[in-house]
């Protein structure tokens, strides 16, 4: 009987349609179409009610017929905390990328570093050719020697009140000026060696041995790999969703790294071009991490505590737009039936949705086999109900 009734219902509906709409033709006017649709819905509801009445009567007279109920699975509706996230694309960047530069100009005689090499702060990087400065010093020493001799002669004459005071002062000033110039040149000669300003890894060699280095021109670039960070541009509409010190989920897919870390920096300005602000998270030291690796930052967008949350797959929708679920219930005879509950939904994330109306928690929700059910249809459980 259970499998024969739906067939009878389809036959009656088909016969009704044949009688009222000859040869499948639809009425011409809109009002007639609406009237016909309303009549069909009323007829369908009447047939559904008759079928349910017949099923209840059969169940009352033949308890064994309950075994023909549709197999379903259920789970207990429970309340829990709900959170939704926004996933943003970012990249790994270096906290400290520093150039090792020369303070004087000169040709590179020795280069003591290569790309990928680990260096420590103060380690020798390059030696410069200062032969030109050395020759300048030799010339300056000769000139200074003469200036000292002239000054000493002028001083002896001045002590004997011979000669003019201006001659004595000129000789003294010339000697002192040359002495200072010699000191400056000695300082420049001491800067013929370039040392690493920080500890890290040589990211790039800019100048090779034999090339001419100038003051302030980078010879190598050193990356401090112990201080890497993940930087992401966050749309301004999430400005209240993240704050400094708040924990966010970060991931580097290429390395399979996933961590929950605090936000270390929130940008103070919004980029007018793309309406985003910068968010940074410091990453723990890891030799596999490299700058410019693609990364993801997951920011908590919405949080709700102690709410009814179910899978979105269990929520169905009528043609009119109303959403509903099926809940395990009993009829007057104690037989298990599917009870249709209309629901309203709230926030959703990752396949889960908040139920704001229609479920309060504790109901046995039909999860499997619910797509083919009708309200009040007999069912049976094909697995033990989950009692939470």
LONUMAR-378286 format. One record per residue (C-alpha): residue number from 0; residue in three letters; x, y, z. Coordinates in steps of 0.05 Angstrom, whole numbers, plus 5000, padded with zeros to 4 digits. Each point is the difference from the previous one (the first is absolute). Layout:
N
{NUM 'ala' {X Y Z}};
...
This chain:
388
{0 'unk' {5000 5000 5000}};
{1 'unk' {5057 5048 5018}};
{2 'unk' {5029 5000 4930}};
{3 'unk' {4933 4998 4964}};
{4 'unk' {4971 5064 5030}};
{5 'unk' {5050 5049 4969}};
{6 'unk' {4986 4969 4932}};
{7 'unk' {4925 5010 5011}};
{8 'unk' {5013 5072 5020}};
{9 'unk' {5039 5014 4936}};
{10 'unk' {4945 4968 4959}};
{11 'unk' {4946 5042 5032}};
{12 'unk' {5041 5064 4990}};
{13 'unk' {5012 4982 4928}};
{14 'unk' {4926 4985 4988}};
{15 'unk' {4981 5065 5033}};
{16 'unk' {5047 5039 4955}};
{17 'unk' {4974 4964 4938}};
{18 'unk' {4929 5017 5019}};
{19 'unk' {5011 5074 5013}};
{20 'unk' {5053 5016 4948}};
{21 'unk' {4983 4968 4933}};
{22 'unk' {5060 4973 4962}};
{23 'unk' {5047 5032 5050}};
{24 'unk' {4984 5070 4975}};
{25 'unk' {5006 5057 5051}};
{26 'unk' {4950 5057 5006}};
{27 'unk' {5017 5062 4961}};
{28 'unk' {4992 5054 5053}};
{29 'unk' {5042 5010 5062}};
{30 'unk' {4941 5000 5047}};
{31 'unk' {4976 4933 4971}};
{32 'unk' {5069 4970 5010}};
{33 'unk' {5001 5023 5073}};
{34 'unk' {4931 4972 5011}};
{35 'unk' {5019 4933 4970}};
{36 'unk' {5063 4996 5042}};
{37 'unk' {4961 5015 5063}};
{38 'unk' {4950 4944 4984}};
{39 'unk' {5056 4950 4987}};
{40 'unk' {5033 5016 5066}};
{41 'unk' {4934 4992 5037}};
{42 'unk' {4989 4933 4964}};
{43 'unk' {5070 4977 5018}};
{44 'unk' {4991 5018 5073}};
{45 'unk' {4934 4963 5001}};
{46 'unk' {5033 4938 4972}};
{47 'unk' {5058 5005 5049}};
{48 'unk' {4950 5004 5058}};
{49 'unk' {4962 4939 4974}};
{50 'unk' {5065 4961 4993}};
{51 'unk' {5020 5017 5071}};
{52 'unk' {4931 4980 5026}};
{53 'unk' {5005 4933 4964}};
{54 'unk' {5070 4988 5027}};
{55 'unk' {4978 5015 5071}};
{56 'unk' {4940 4954 4993}};
{57 'unk' {5043 4944 4972}};
{58 'unk' {5051 5009 5056}};
{59 'unk' {4944 4996 5052}};
{60 'unk' {4971 4936 4972}};
{61 'unk' {5066 4968 4979}};
{62 'unk' {5058 5017 5047}};
{63 'unk' {5047 4958 4958}};
{64 'unk' {4992 5049 4943}};
{65 'unk' {5044 5048 5039}};
{66 'unk' {5059 4959 4977}};
{67 'unk' {4989 5031 4932}};
{68 'unk' {5022 5068 5026}};
{69 'unk' {5055 5037 4963}};
{70 'unk' {5070 4987 5027}};
{71 'unk' {5031 5063 5029}};
{72 'unk' {5058 5021 5046}};
{73 'unk' {4994 5052 5055}};
{74 'unk' {5043 5043 5044}};
{75 'unk' {4984 5039 5062}};
{76 'unk' {4997 5076 4991}};
{77 'unk' {5048 5032 5049}};
{78 'unk' {5022 5071 5016}};
{79 'unk' {5072 5022 4991}};
{80 'unk' {5044 5060 4986}};
{81 'unk' {5003 5023 4927}};
{82 'unk' {5054 5039 4964}};
{83 'unk' {5010 5021 4928}};
{84 'unk' {5065 5022 4969}};
{85 'unk' {5025 5040 4940}};
{86 'unk' {5062 4970 4965}};
{87 'unk' {5048 5052 4971}};
{88 'unk' {5060 4990 4955}};
{89 'unk' {5067 5027 5024}};
{90 'unk' {5074 4985 4994}};
{91 'unk' {5060 4988 5043}};
{92 'unk' {5044 5061 5006}};
{93 'unk' {5066 5015 5035}};
{94 'unk' {5000 5042 5062}};
{95 'unk' {5071 5022 4985}};
{96 'unk' {5033 5002 4931}};
{97 'unk' {5065 5040 5006}};
{98 'unk' {5054 5021 4951}};
{99 'unk' {5074 4992 5014}};
{100 'unk' {5031 5063 4970}};
{101 'unk' {5068 5032 4995}};
{102 'unk' {5014 5067 5032}};
{103 'unk' {5054 5018 4949}};
{104 'unk' {5008 4986 4926}};
{105 'unk' {5047 4947 4974}};
{106 'unk' {5007 4937 4960}};
{107 'unk' {4981 4935 5035}};
{108 'unk' {5062 4959 5011}};
{109 'unk' {4968 4944 5041}};
{110 'unk' {4927 4980 5007}};
{111 'unk' {4990 4954 5060}};
{112 'unk' {4926 4984 4990}};
{113 'unk' {4955 4963 4951}};
{114 'unk' {4925 4993 4992}};
{115 'unk' {4967 4954 5051}};
{116 'unk' {5059 5005 5049}};
{117 'unk' {4985 5012 5073}};
{118 'unk' {5038 5059 5029}};
{119 'unk' {5004 5030 5069}};
{120 'unk' {5001 5073 5019}};
{121 'unk' {5071 5029 4994}};
{122 'unk' {5025 4946 4953}};
{123 'unk' {5047 5022 4944}};
{124 'unk' {4963 5007 4934}};
{125 'unk' {5047 5036 4952}};
{126 'unk' {5069 5032 4996}};
{127 'unk' {5008 5062 4956}};
{128 'unk' {5061 5025 4961}};
{129 'unk' {5024 5065 5034}};
{130 'unk' {5065 5010 4961}};
{131 'unk' {4976 5068 4976}};
{132 'unk' {4987 5022 5071}};
{133 'unk' {5069 4974 5020}};
{134 'unk' {5034 5042 4947}};
{135 'unk' {4960 5061 5022}};
{136 'unk' {5026 4988 5070}};
{137 'unk' {5072 4996 4977}};
{138 'unk' {4993 5066 4964}};
{139 'unk' {4965 5031 5060}};
{140 'unk' {5056 4976 5046}};
{141 'unk' {5052 5035 4956}};
{142 'unk' {4960 5064 4999}};
{143 'unk' {4990 4996 5075}};
{144 'unk' {5074 4990 5012}};
{145 'unk' {5015 5064 4963}};
{146 'unk' {4944 5037 5037}};
{147 'unk' {5029 4977 5067}};
{148 'unk' {5070 5024 4980}};
{149 'unk' {4972 5068 4977}};
{150 'unk' {4960 5007 5065}};
{151 'unk' {5060 4984 5044}};
{152 'unk' {5043 5052 4963}};
{153 'unk' {4945 5053 5006}};
{154 'unk' {4992 4984 5074}};
{155 'unk' {5075 5009 5014}};
{156 'unk' {4999 5067 4963}};
{157 'unk' {4936 5021 5036}};
{158 'unk' {5031 4982 5067}};
{159 'unk' {5058 5047 4983}};
{160 'unk' {4950 5054 4980}};
{161 'unk' {5021 4993 4927}};
{162 'unk' {4949 4998 4944}};
{163 'unk' {4926 5015 5000}};
{164 'unk' {4946 4968 5042}};
{165 'unk' {4959 4983 4939}};
{166 'unk' {5056 4958 4971}};
{167 'unk' {5004 4961 5065}};
{168 'unk' {4925 4989 5003}};
{169 'unk' {4996 4978 4927}};
{170 'unk' {5055 4948 5010}};
{171 'unk' {4966 4974 5063}};
{172 'unk' {4932 4995 4966}};
{173 'unk' {5028 4964 4939}};
{174 'unk' {5034 4948 5044}};
{175 'unk' {4938 4987 5042}};
{176 'unk' {4955 4995 4937}};
{177 'unk' {5046 4949 4969}};
{178 'unk' {5002 4960 5064}};
{179 'unk' {4924 4997 5002}};
{180 'unk' {4998 4980 4927}};
{181 'unk' {5049 4944 5014}};
{182 'unk' {4955 4976 5058}};
{183 'unk' {4939 5000 4954}};
{184 'unk' {5038 4961 4947}};
{185 'unk' {5022 4949 5052}};
{186 'unk' {4927 4991 5021}};
{187 'unk' {4981 4987 4928}};
{188 'unk' {5056 4950 4992}};
{189 'unk' {4974 4962 5061}};
{190 'unk' {4933 4991 4965}};
{191 'unk' {5028 4956 4944}};
{192 'unk' {4965 4940 5032}};
{193 'unk' {4924 4989 4997}};
{194 'unk' {4967 4962 5057}};
{195 'unk' {4930 4969 5006}};
{196 'unk' {4953 5049 5036}};
{197 'unk' {4953 4944 5023}};
{198 'unk' {4998 4925 5007}};
{199 'unk' {4961 4961 4948}};
{200 'unk' {5004 4968 4932}};
{201 'unk' {5030 5032 4938}};
{202 'unk' {4938 5011 4957}};
{203 'unk' {5036 5033 4941}};
{204 'unk' {5070 5017 4977}};
{205 'unk' {4996 5067 4965}};
{206 'unk' {5074 5012 4983}};
{207 'unk' {5052 4947 4983}};
{208 'unk' {5074 4999 5014}};
{209 'unk' {5037 5048 4953}};
{210 'unk' {4941 5048 4993}};
{211 'unk' {5003 5071 5024}};
{212 'unk' {4962 5015 5064}};
{213 'unk' {4976 5070 5018}};
{214 'unk' {4982 5031 5066}};
{215 'unk' {4930 4977 5021}};
{216 'unk' {4994 4952 4941}};
{217 'unk' {4977 4929 5023}};
{218 'unk' {5051 4945 4992}};
{219 'unk' {4955 4945 5028}};
{220 'unk' {4930 4996 5031}};
{221 'unk' {4992 4963 5066}};
{222 'unk' {4932 4971 5021}};
{223 'unk' {4986 4990 5073}};
{224 'unk' {4961 4934 4995}};
{225 'unk' {4989 4997 5075}};
{226 'unk' {4949 5057 4993}};
{227 'unk' {4951 4983 4945}};
{228 'unk' {4927 5022 4999}};
{229 'unk' {4936 4987 4962}};
{230 'unk' {4970 5063 4971}};
{231 'unk' {4930 5005 4970}};
{232 'unk' {4957 5057 4974}};
{233 'unk' {4932 4997 5035}};
{234 'unk' {4938 5033 4970}};
{235 'unk' {4977 5060 5042}};
{236 'unk' {4932 4968 5015}};
{237 'unk' {5036 4951 5046}};
{238 'unk' {5034 5056 5040}};
{239 'unk' {4960 4981 5063}};
{240 'unk' {5013 4926 4992}};
{241 'unk' {5074 5002 5016}};
{242 'unk' {5042 5035 5053}};
{243 'unk' {5072 4998 5023}};
{244 'unk' {5015 4940 5044}};
{245 'unk' {4939 4961 4975}};
{246 'unk' {5014 4929 4980}};
{247 'unk' {4991 4983 4925}};
{248 'unk' {5013 4937 4961}};
{249 'unk' {5057 5003 4950}};
{250 'unk' {5022 4948 4949}};
{251 'unk' {5055 4992 4949}};
{252 'unk' {4970 4948 4951}};
{253 'unk' {5065 4985 4964}};
{254 'unk' {5032 4976 5064}};
{255 'unk' {4937 4973 5034}};
{256 'unk' {5011 5047 5059}};
{257 'unk' {4939 5020 5042}};
{258 'unk' {5005 5042 5063}};
{259 'unk' {4957 5043 5045}};
{260 'unk' {5038 5064 5015}};
{261 'unk' {4986 5070 5027}};
{262 'unk' {4995 5060 4955}};
{263 'unk' {5063 5042 5008}};
{264 'unk' {4982 5061 4959}};
{265 'unk' {4938 5036 4975}};
{266 'unk' {5010 5051 4946}};
{267 'unk' {4982 5072 5020}};
{268 'unk' {4976 5020 4931}};
{269 'unk' {4953 4973 4946}};
{270 'unk' {5027 4995 4930}};
{271 'unk' {4955 5046 4958}};
{272 'unk' {5014 4959 4937}};
{273 'unk' {4971 4933 5024}};
{274 'unk' {4968 5019 5067}};
{275 'unk' {5042 4953 5042}};
{276 'unk' {5043 5005 5062}};
{277 'unk' {5062 4960 5017}};
{278 'unk' {5000 4944 5052}};
{279 'unk' {5065 4965 5021}};
{280 'unk' {5014 4937 5040}};
{281 'unk' {5071 4983 5023}};
{282 'unk' {5019 4928 4981}};
{283 'unk' {5043 4954 5042}};
{284 'unk' {5069 4984 4974}};
{285 'unk' {4999 4945 4947}};
{286 'unk' {5057 4984 4952}};
{287 'unk' {4950 4981 4946}};
{288 'unk' {4964 5067 5000}};
{289 'unk' {5021 5047 4945}};
{290 'unk' {4978 5071 4983}};
{291 'unk' {4945 5007 4948}};
{292 'unk' {4970 4931 5014}};
{293 'unk' {4924 5002 4992}};
{294 'unk' {4963 4996 5066}};
{295 'unk' {4930 5004 5028}};
{296 'unk' {4971 5038 5059}};
{297 'unk' {4933 4978 5030}};
{298 'unk' {4966 5055 5040}};
{299 'unk' {4939 4986 5044}};
{300 'unk' {4943 5040 4969}};
{301 'unk' {4940 4980 5042}};
{302 'unk' {4991 4965 5068}};
{303 'unk' {4936 4975 5034}};
{304 'unk' {4997 4960 5065}};
{305 'unk' {4952 4944 5019}};
{306 'unk' {4960 4999 4935}};
{307 'unk' {4966 4944 4961}};
{308 'unk' {5046 4982 4942}};
{309 'unk' {4988 4945 4948}};
{310 'unk' {5027 4981 4932}};
{311 'unk' {4973 5041 4942}};
{312 'unk' {4988 4934 4963}};
{313 'unk' {4944 4982 5048}};
{314 'unk' {4960 5064 4985}};
{315 'unk' {4951 4995 4942}};
{316 'unk' {4962 5054 4964}};
{317 'unk' {4930 5003 4970}};
{318 'unk' {4984 5031 4934}};
{319 'unk' {4973 5060 5036}};
{320 'unk' {5067 5010 5035}};
{321 'unk' {4981 4976 5070}};
{322 'unk' {5054 4956 5032}};
{323 'unk' {4986 4937 5040}};
{324 'unk' {5030 4938 5032}};
{325 'unk' {4971 4933 5021}};
{326 'unk' {5000 4980 5072}};
{327 'unk' {4986 4932 5030}};
{328 'unk' {4931 4997 5033}};
{329 'unk' {4945 4950 5019}};
{330 'unk' {4927 4996 4977}};
{331 'unk' {4941 4984 5045}};
{332 'unk' {5015 4925 4993}};
{333 'unk' {5072 5008 5022}};
{334 'unk' {5028 4989 4930}};
{335 'unk' {5062 5040 4979}};
{336 'unk' {4984 5053 4949}};
{337 'unk' {5036 5058 4966}};
{338 'unk' {4976 5067 5026}};
{339 'unk' {5012 5061 4956}};
{340 'unk' {5028 5060 5037}};
{341 'unk' {5006 5068 4967}};
{342 'unk' {5064 5035 5019}};
{343 'unk' {5036 5067 4991}};
{344 'unk' {5075 5002 4989}};
{345 'unk' {5053 5049 5021}};
{346 'unk' {5075 5003 4987}};
{347 'unk' {5032 4942 4963}};
{348 'unk' {5072 4977 4991}};
{349 'unk' {5036 4939 4974}};
{350 'unk' {4935 4960 4989}};
{351 'unk' {4969 5017 5068}};
{352 'unk' {4943 5049 5014}};
{353 'unk' {4968 5031 5061}};
{354 'unk' {4926 4984 5010}};
{355 'unk' {4968 5062 5029}};
{356 'unk' {4928 4973 5001}};
{357 'unk' {4968 4931 4995}};
{358 'unk' {5048 4959 5042}};
{359 'unk' {5018 5010 5073}};
{360 'unk' {5047 4942 5012}};
{361 'unk' {4987 4929 5022}};
{362 'unk' {4959 4980 4939}};
{363 'unk' {5019 4938 4960}};
{364 'unk' {5015 5028 4932}};
{365 'unk' {4993 4955 4939}};
{366 'unk' {5065 5005 4963}};
{367 'unk' {5000 4943 4949}};
{368 'unk' {4940 4983 4956}};
{369 'unk' {4966 5066 5014}};
{370 'unk' {4997 5022 4927}};
{371 'unk' {4945 4952 4981}};
{372 'unk' {4957 5009 5063}};
{373 'unk' {4932 5032 5008}};
{374 'unk' {4970 5029 5063}};
{375 'unk' {4973 4944 5045}};
{376 'unk' {5031 4944 4959}};
{377 'unk' {5017 4935 5036}};
{378 'unk' {5074 4990 5011}};
{379 'unk' {5047 4951 5033}};
{380 'unk' {5071 5011 5024}};
{381 'unk' {5056 4964 4963}};
{382 'unk' {5050 5017 5054}};
{383 'unk' {4997 5018 5074}};
{384 'unk' {4982 5072 5012}};
{385 'unk' {5058 5045 5023}};
{386 'unk' {4982 5023 5070}};
{387 'unk' {5054 5052 5002}};
